Every structure is written in C-alpha cells, then in structure tokens.
Amino acid sequence: MGNDKNKNVDSDGETMSRQPSESSCYATEDEEELAIPLGPKVSIKEHLEKDKDDESLRRWKEQLLAGADVTAATETKEPDVKLLSLSILADGRDDIVLPLPDYGKPKGLWFTLKEGSRYRLKLSIKVSNDIVCGLKYTNTVWKSGLKVDSSKEMLGTFGPQVEPYVHVMPEETTPSGLLARGSYSARTKFIDDDNKCYLEINYTFAIQKEWPTK
C-alpha cells in the first residue's frame, strides 16, 4: 500500500479527531535515523510544570494533554499506541475494513485491490500514558522477492486521550498492467521519533484486473 516516494502530511490531506502538533518533540523527519539522547523520562505532571513560564509552550502542552487525566498521572510511564481499526476507502466501493491480526501477521491474503484504482487508508489509533512524538507510518512492499515500493507518512505528535485519533492518508493509485497483477508481501510499522516500534504487521495482498466479487 503506497507509492514509490516518501510522503508528508499537509493541512489539506488529513482528517483528525483532535489536531496533533505537526512538529516533533525531539527530531525532524530527516533526522529520524540519528541516535539522539532524549534525557530522563518525565511524567505528564512534570511535562506541564516544565517551562511553565513560557506561555506558548504551556498552551501547546495543555492542548496535547487535553484528554489526559493529569491529576492522576503521578507516575512516569511510556506512551502506548494501539491501532484500533484500519480501512481502505476506494472510489465507488464500500469501505474495506481490515481485520486486525492478533500477532501482527494476518493469515492468507489480507485484502485484494483492483489495478489502477484510487484509494485512501483510514486508521484509528489510541494513545495512552504519555505524549508520543513524531509518530510515523512506514510501509515496504515486495513482489517475487524484490522490493517494489517504500513509503512513509508522518502522522504527528499526539497526547494521551480517551477518544481515538482518526487519520486519513493522502490518495494513492494501485499500479496497472499485466506485470502489476499478482500477489505481494508487505510490512507496515508504526514508529516514533525514538524509532520505537509500537506495531509491526507483515501481510500479503493482491492486485487483480477487477475487484473481487462479494
């Protein structure tokens, strides 16, 4: 799922239940491969206490933590990110809701797409415990053992909240032609600025001449 170039989110190409920060807490997208010392972990309460005299920074932190129970957050916890749902939105088709695997590897073909079809990915994620910085979606695709696609989507920086965040990816188009048809293997990851991986899914999908019959 994806095209051949890395992709960045713009303000017109995404939908969020609560607007995240588009900046990273620790690094830019181009710096993601660097080893960066992040310093000691602090609790949500300490996040708000730090730099409290900086009005703009204080408001930014309060916005990120608006859905969190700050009064109860006395412990230092790592952020937790869970994928609640993943769907494919295709022109003229009902949404394809993908069953999420228990162990990161769906059995058999996860989905089938028609060649030359336009689609978007829609995902719902739940963030708990603490702020997750620079969350990214990466996807790599192979066909017959050869890598044919590598894509990346910067999702943003999110604070913990009860309600999930909903994100719609920019539109993509599946390849077409005889050579494009067939089965593919792929690996999707959700990682943050510290290269911590919250979820990895290894799966297979197919591209065929027509949509599969129901």
C-alpha positions as CSV (number, residue, x, y, z in Angstrom):
1,M,0.0,0.0,0.0
2,G,1.8,3.2,-1.1
3,N,3.6,4.8,-4.0
4,D,7.4,5.0,-4.6
5,K,8.1,8.2,-2.8
6,N,8.1,9.3,0.8
7,K,5.0,11.4,1.7
8,N,4.5,14.2,4.2
9,V,1.1,15.2,5.6
10,D,-0.2,18.6,4.6
11,S,-3.0,20.5,6.2
12,D,-5.5,19.7,3.4
13,G,-4.6,16.0,3.2
14,E,-5.6,14.6,6.6
15,T,-8.5,14.3,9.0
16,M,-8.0,14.3,12.7
17,S,-10.5,13.9,15.6
18,R,-8.2,16.2,17.5
19,Q,-5.5,18.2,15.7
20,P,-2.0,17.0,16.7
21,S,1.2,19.0,16.6
22,E,2.9,18.8,13.2
23,S,6.3,19.4,14.9
24,S,8.4,16.7,16.6
25,C,9.3,16.8,20.2
26,Y,12.9,15.6,19.6
27,A,13.8,15.4,15.9
28,T,12.8,16.3,12.4
29,E,11.7,13.7,9.9
30,D,15.1,13.9,8.2
31,E,16.9,13.2,11.5
32,E,14.9,10.0,12.3
33,E,17.9,7.7,11.6
34,L,20.2,9.6,14.0
35,A,20.8,8.4,17.6
36,I,19.6,11.3,19.7
37,P,19.9,11.3,23.6
38,L,16.4,12.0,24.9
39,G,17.3,12.6,28.5
40,P,15.3,11.2,31.5
41,K,11.7,10.3,31.2
42,V,9.2,12.6,33.0
43,S,5.6,12.3,34.0
44,I,2.7,14.2,32.5
45,K,2.5,16.4,35.5
46,E,6.2,17.2,35.1
47,H,5.7,18.0,31.4
48,L,3.3,20.7,32.4
49,E,5.5,22.0,35.2
50,K,8.5,22.4,33.0
51,D,8.7,25.7,31.1
52,K,5.5,26.8,32.8
53,D,6.6,30.5,32.4
54,D,6.6,30.1,28.6
55,E,3.0,30.8,27.7
56,S,3.1,29.5,24.2
57,L,4.8,26.2,25.2
58,R,2.5,25.8,28.1
59,R,-0.6,26.1,25.9
60,W,0.9,23.6,23.4
61,K,1.4,21.1,26.1
62,E,-2.0,21.6,27.5
63,Q,-3.5,21.1,24.1
64,L,-1.7,17.8,23.7
65,L,-2.7,16.7,27.2
66,A,-6.3,17.9,27.0
67,G,-7.7,14.4,27.0
68,A,-5.5,13.1,29.8
69,D,-6.2,12.7,33.5
70,V,-3.4,15.0,34.6
71,T,-4.3,14.9,38.3
72,A,-4.0,11.1,38.4
73,A,-0.8,11.0,36.3
74,T,1.8,10.9,39.0
75,E,3.9,8.1,37.6
76,T,6.4,8.2,34.8
77,K,5.0,6.0,32.0
78,E,6.0,5.2,28.4
79,P,3.4,6.3,25.8
80,D,1.3,3.4,24.4
81,V,-0.1,3.5,20.9
82,K,-2.7,1.0,19.7
83,L,-4.2,0.6,16.3
84,L,-7.9,0.2,16.7
85,S,-9.0,0.0,13.1
86,L,-7.7,0.2,9.6
87,S,-9.8,0.6,6.5
88,I,-9.3,1.1,2.7
89,L,-11.5,3.8,1.2
90,A,-11.9,3.2,-2.6
91,D,-13.9,5.2,-5.1
92,G,-17.3,3.7,-5.7
93,R,-16.8,1.0,-3.2
94,D,-17.9,0.3,0.3
95,D,-15.1,0.8,2.9
96,I,-12.9,-2.3,3.2
97,V,-12.5,-2.8,6.9
98,L,-9.4,-4.9,7.5
99,P,-9.4,-7.5,10.4
100,L,-6.5,-6.6,12.7
101,P,-4.3,-9.6,13.4
102,D,-3.6,-10.8,17.0
103,Y,0.1,-11.3,16.4
104,G,1.0,-8.9,13.6
105,K,0.6,-11.4,10.8
106,P,-2.8,-11.9,9.1
107,K,-3.5,-15.3,7.7
108,G,-3.7,-15.6,3.9
109,L,-4.4,-12.6,1.7
110,W,-5.3,-9.6,3.9
111,F,-7.0,-7.7,1.0
112,T,-7.3,-7.5,-2.8
113,L,-7.4,-4.3,-4.8
114,K,-8.3,-3.6,-8.4
115,E,-5.5,-2.4,-10.7
116,G,-5.5,1.3,-11.4
117,S,-7.9,2.1,-8.6
118,R,-7.7,5.1,-6.4
119,Y,-7.9,4.6,-2.6
120,R,-7.0,6.1,0.8
121,L,-6.1,4.4,4.1
122,K,-8.1,5.4,7.2
123,L,-6.8,4.4,10.6
124,S,-7.9,4.9,14.1
125,I,-5.3,5.0,16.9
126,K,-5.5,5.2,20.7
127,V,-2.7,7.0,22.6
128,S,-2.3,6.3,26.3
129,N,0.0,7.2,29.2
130,D,2.1,10.0,27.7
131,I,2.8,12.1,24.6
132,V,4.1,10.1,21.6
133,C,6.4,12.3,19.4
134,G,6.7,12.1,15.7
135,L,4.5,9.0,15.1
136,K,5.1,7.7,11.6
137,Y,3.5,5.0,9.4
138,T,6.0,3.2,7.1
139,N,5.2,0.6,4.5
140,T,7.5,-1.6,2.4
141,V,6.2,-3.9,-0.4
142,W,7.9,-6.8,-2.2
143,K,6.9,-8.8,-5.3
144,S,8.6,-12.0,-6.1
145,G,11.3,-11.2,-3.5
146,L,12.1,-7.8,-5.0
147,K,11.3,-4.5,-3.2
148,V,8.9,-2.6,-5.4
149,D,7.7,0.1,-3.1
150,S,8.7,2.0,0.1
151,S,6.5,4.8,1.6
152,K,6.4,6.8,4.7
153,E,3.7,9.0,6.3
154,M,4.3,11.4,9.2
155,L,1.2,11.2,11.4
156,G,2.2,13.8,14.0
157,T,2.7,14.2,17.7
158,F,-0.2,13.1,20.0
159,G,-1.1,13.4,23.6
160,P,-2.9,10.7,25.6
161,Q,-6.7,10.9,25.5
162,V,-9.8,8.8,25.9
163,E,-11.1,9.2,22.4
164,P,-9.1,7.7,19.5
165,Y,-7.4,9.8,16.8
166,V,-8.7,9.2,13.2
167,H,-6.3,9.8,10.3
168,V,-7.0,9.6,6.6
169,M,-3.9,9.2,4.3
170,P,-3.4,11.0,1.0
171,E,-4.9,9.3,-2.0
172,E,-2.9,6.7,-3.9
173,T,-3.4,4.7,-7.1
174,T,-2.6,1.0,-7.5
175,P,-0.4,0.1,-10.4
176,S,-1.9,-1.4,-13.5
177,G,-1.0,-3.7,-16.3
178,L,-0.1,-7.4,-16.6
179,L,3.1,-7.1,-14.6
180,A,1.4,-5.3,-11.8
181,R,-1.1,-8.1,-11.2
182,G,-0.4,-10.8,-8.7
183,S,0.5,-11.3,-5.0
184,Y,2.6,-9.0,-2.9
185,S,4.2,-9.2,0.6
186,A,4.4,-6.2,2.7
187,R,5.5,-4.9,6.1
188,T,3.8,-2.0,7.9
189,K,5.2,-0.3,11.0
190,F,4.2,2.5,13.4
191,I,7.3,4.1,14.9
192,D,8.1,7.3,16.8
193,D,11.0,9.7,16.7
194,D,13.0,7.5,19.0
195,N,12.5,4.6,16.5
196,K,10.3,2.8,19.0
197,C,8.0,0.4,17.1
198,Y,4.5,0.2,18.5
199,L,3.1,-2.2,15.9
200,E,4.5,-4.2,13.0
201,I,2.2,-6.0,10.5
202,N,3.6,-8.5,8.0
203,Y,1.0,-9.4,5.4
204,T,0.2,-10.4,1.8
205,F,-2.2,-8.7,-0.6
206,A,-3.1,-9.0,-4.3
207,I,-3.8,-6.7,-7.2
208,Q,-6.0,-8.1,-9.9
209,K,-7.9,-6.9,-13.0
210,E,-11.2,-6.5,-11.3
211,W,-12.5,-6.1,-7.8
212,P,-13.2,-9.4,-6.1
213,T,-16.8,-10.5,-6.2
214,K,-18.6,-10.3,-2.9
